[in-house]
């Protein structure tokens, strides 16, 4: 990133709110017009709803535009051109990059990007890394198995763009990655919160102290909400002795939010590249007031190959009631992604968000880094089994620890749990997205 790029980034990130809204409306009109004229999918969607691009005159008109969701993206893939369907807004010859979603919630969605789109991805990530203190003096290790899942691909290119030296660790196993970070004195890396903890655990088993024997000054997390959960963030920072920063993005959306070095407790929305709306889950009305949870509807302004317009992400977020001392005028979401609308489920008549369990478990230093939650039916009654890891060192205080854990779980989630204690290292470890919450009732045909 040259000085001119940094100058323009600073201008956009500190625009007065009214100027920023004017820019967003202008860019929103542009992407809607582009999609209407170039994507058969969007043209039909809009015409069937009675909407024409000329109807978009003021900000409030945006809410008249039909939303899209992942189900629509999957369905459109059944139509030509293969494999993306007629949502494509460019000739297929212009597609230069294929990615797909992880498929954790169903059939993967195929993502087409042009070269311009991929440059846009890198620019979005440049905002993230620069805000988190990455500079041309950093040597950045990427402990990521490079494949068709987007993960840290764009982070790699953005790090290069702002002048960092990048070390790709794709084919190495965990032990080899740690040794390579040590050998090259890498100063930063990017990974899921789960894998960051796993790296620290493995290093310790190898006799390498992540704080004393490695040289990491900053870590960027993505893929899971953990780095915005205070107990998990603290656990990671204690393990590595450095600052940990969160980022939120998705294959079909882009890198839309990030934490800065000021870390006020929330994340900046990249308002120059995205429009984020929060919709009340029950009423469907747009939520503008701080502190009220809703699901995110998001538009990527500059993604042309396969536009993302008013996409129902199912991510549950809330606007923050504070600003950031860093000086950025971009809006903030409080505490990152709280959960997913389709993950928040009723158990024993109580709404349960898996992130609430993580916050409690990770706040107990006596427990291992991993845990697992299994919800099932015992007759007609919901049953919650929480599997945790505990060292034999704490055997004498086991009953006391479990009693405290039960109390905190009931306080934070209003539910009781059966707790199963496992030896350290016995629960599954994950490199990308973890799957700790298992609702067996869905498989049994219950709700």
Secondary structure, 3 states (H helix, E strand, C coil): CCHHHHHHHHHHHCCCHHHHHHHHHHHHHHHHHHHHHHCHHHHHHHHHHCCCHHHCCCHHHHHHCCCECHHHHHHHCCCCCCCCCCCCCCCHHHEEEEEECCCCCCCCCEEEEEHHHHHHHHHHHHHHHHHCCCCCCCEEEECCCCCCCCCCHHHHHHHHHCCCEEEECCCCCHHHHHHHHHHHCCCEEEECHHHHHHHHHHHHHCCCCCCCCCCCCEEEECCCHHHHCHHHHHHHHHHHCCEEEEEEEECCCEEEEECCCCCCCEEEECCCCEEEEEECCCCCCECCCCCCCEEEEEEECCCCCCCCCCEEEEEEECECCCCCCCCCCCCEEECCCCEECCCCEEECCEEECHHHHHHHHCCCCCEEEEEEEEEEEECCEEEEEEEEEECHHHHHHHHHHHHHHHHHHHHHHCCCCEEEEECCCCCCCCCCCCCCEEEHHHHCCCC
